[in-house]
Amino acid sequence: MPSNNMSRMTWVLFVGLLWIYPVLGACNKLKDCLTQKTAHVVVADNFSAFISADKYWNHSSVPKLFSANMSCILFVQKKKSRPQTFGEEFPEMEDCNSSSVIHFPKFYIRRKLLLYVMEEMPCNTSGFPDVSYLGLESCSNDTARVPCQITCLDPKTQCKKSSYDASQCTRMNLTNIYRMNITSRDCLNCDNPVKKPDSEVTVVSNFTHTEGGKVNAAQAAGVMKGMSDLANSINGPSAALNVGEGVTGILAKQTDPVVFEEMLFGYASPSDAMNILGDKNVLAQYSRSVRLSKEAFEKAGGLNANVPFGAILRFSNLDTDEMNSTILGNEVVAVEMGAIINNLTDKISIDFKNIKYEGIPSCRSWSGDGSRPNWTEDGCLTIQSGNNVTCQCSHLTFFAILLVPLNESISSSDLNKLTIITQVGCGVSMFFLAIVLFMHFLFRKTNASVSTLILIHLVSAVFLLNLTFLINDVVASLKNPVACTILAALMHYFMLATFTWFAAQAFHLCMLLYVRSTIGNRHYLLKVSIVSWVQPSVITIIMLSLGKYGKQVISTSDPKDDVAICWITDNTAHYIVNIGYYALIFVFTFTTFIIILSYLICLKRTTNQKVATEMSTNKKSITVILGLCCTMGITWGFAFSAYGPLRIPAYYIFTVLNSFQGFFLFIYYHYTSDPRNSIKAQGSTVSQSTLQTCTYSNENPYSNPTLENPGGQTGTEGGEDSQLKVKEYKQVE
């Protein structure tokens, strides 16, 4: 102890101040004293206590060392265990082979504390070491070790490269501490980076299960919301959670209320317990891991008055979504921190390593709302590398990795090209379809035949289908579920209406071919229109009431290039309604197409030479074939070839033909409705048997002036009657 009176008085004041601190609550006061990025003095003495230097050491008689922004002065007995009163934050000192060793917990490294260790007392006449030349923030300065026996230690820097040495720590019987030689500053890490939970807690859940044995999703969301109350009731820093069959997890608190750090959790398989990991270097030992970022805990601490915590539950039997999506490993991970956390820049990570799977992985999340999961890709990024999949998400909720079958995905480059073709084609189609509608309603509406009116209905359906498709990605990007649902329903309705008008067009041509005279059906066009427009609406309303519309994702080989659209979210409903509905229409329209095409070939062979010459040009033949294909929707049949090696070529053919369908309809409308394109034929009558034998002259059996003329006027024989019949032939083409 100091020799002169000034020194004695000073140290008496030291000791007197020690008793100012009550014994109760000393551990928390010690934590407050050991603030971040400040220097502290550790004095080897014959008793254990601490003093807050900032409060009492501002007097001019106090040595310079202790008045220079010191927070704590810790008096430590050598060869004594850590005082129970002060908890694990208090260091220990001992002599070992003519040198001193200090033990301290990770607490000192996490807070980046500087320790000035004083092993011996006075070294000059004043009773205190003269350290006026010592820079307190320059712990790397070798002059810090002076004859006065003061050593500056920087645990954060000097223990940075130390790794856990299980053999030495076991031999020395050391756990959860760092051991540093004050002379050589060698650091031994005895803080095991893999820690098991301190306790085990059974959470009362009372889950009800579905017929397939799945856990009710709404009840699972309720359990996660109760994690805050559970965290307050647990005394220890961590606990293993047992929620029920197939549902386990872990809850860990931040032990330092001042400095938060990220938390890592790892487990080898869904059946193994979760461990708390203190070092990223041990992550390779585990096939699955979860990382909760420091930023997430800081946000939770700002929103929650209690000590921030992280709770993770694993569900191996959570109820599936409405599409029965395939989930990687059947594992759903739920994360809760007692507050609404979103928009994280340092995202949380969920890693699956060395996992075998088939399909394209896509990280999804569910907010917990609703009776069944509604997985969305918002806020999550999928990183795939071989058999490793990482999900990086900016919010906390339920997470899962959905697997999209390989035959349902497409490469990013192909999707980009097909998207460009579709957008350009739809834009061009809408332009020409708008011209058709403009020409019809402005110039030709009063003189239109029934065939032309049916064609106009088809043009209207295709126009509206293209319009809803072009604005689809814009609405999907708004992230408005109601708007996306409405647009998906509208686009689906116009697609079904287009299919139905394909069938109506084929049916009308069949009637003309079969009757060859007036169709004896009152209000024929009105009935066809009601069936074609109303029937699709019934299907759409049923699916809308069942909640089958919403945001759907088109998966690609690179998940970051996935495209979201507003469409049917249930794949089963899509196949049954769309594929099944069009398959029936395709069989009918394709059969009609073959019959009419055969008839036209037969007609060209038997008509007189003049008409045959005028009708046999390649231009007109192509117009007839493309017109019939478009008006009957034959080109949509390429969708059935989109499997196996023909999948990508079929996509391109299907996209090109259907994107430019409006343009083909415009050409067809122009050649069939313009009177200037009529062929002047020299008329002669034929018998009723000419259709079966193809032995008629130039009279067109499609022609029926009574049917095609709304006014009911019949034509006369000769040039006028022949002109009307040839005009009708043009319309059929």
Secondary structure, 3 states (H helix, E strand, C coil): CCCCHHHHHHHHHHHHHHCCCCCCCHHHHHHHHCCCCCEEEEEECCCCEEEEHHHHCCCCCCCHHHHCCEEEEEEECECCCCCHHHHHHCCEEEEECCEEEEEECHHHHHCCCEEEEECCCCCCCCCCCCCCCCCCCCCCCHHHCCCCCEEEECHHHHCCCCCECHHHHHHHCCCCEEEEECCCCCEEEECCCEECCCCEEECCCCCCECCCCCECHHHHHHHHHCHHHHHHHCCCCEEEEEEECCEEEEEEECCCCCCCCCEEEEECCCCCCCEEECCHHHHHHCCEEEEECHHHHHHHHHHCCCCCEEEEEEECCECCCCCCCEEHHHCEEEEECCCCCCCCCCCEEEEECCCCCCCEEEEEEECCCCCCCCCECCCEEEEEECCEEEEEECCCCEEEEEEECHHHCECHHHHHHHHHHHHHHHHHHHHHHHHHHHHHHHHHCCCCCHHHHHHHHHHHHHHHHHHHHHCHHHHHHCCCHHHHHHHHHHHHHHHHHHHHHHHHHHHHHHHHHHHCCCCCCCCHHHHHHHHHHHHHHHHHHHHHHCCCEEEEEECECCHHHCEEEEEECCHHHHHHHHHHHHHHHHHHHHHHHHHHHHHHHHHHHHCCHHHHHHHCCHHHHHHHHHHHHHHHCHHHHHHHHCCHHHHHHHHHHHHHHHHCHHHHHHHHHHHHHCHHHCCCCCCCCCCCCHHHHCCCCCCCCCCCHHHHCCCCCCCCCCHHHHHHHHHHHHHHC
